[in-house]
Amino acid sequence: MSLGEIAKGIEEITRIGLGELKGKGKDVGVMEGRRLFSLVGREYGYKGKEIAEFLGKDPAAVTGYLRRGQDLQAKLESLFVRLEASEKNLNN
């Protein structure tokens, strides 16, 4: 799963696009989207540095997103279900 595909999944669930994830905005929804993106990226084996480079953020920011992302467990599970379904559709 590429980071771009993860970003598309985040957009489907949160309606926060890649531009907002990479932007400077600090609104609650955008920050939640970044936390979700970081958590999912980590689950797919990406290192914090890779996630930070993709988002154009400092690696320390990604560490913070991961630390504060535990409250997003329900949305994270929903995102994994959507991403896996999307991946199955691509393989068929």
Order of alpha helices (4+ residues) and beta strands (2+ residues): alpha-alpha-alpha-alpha-alpha-alpha
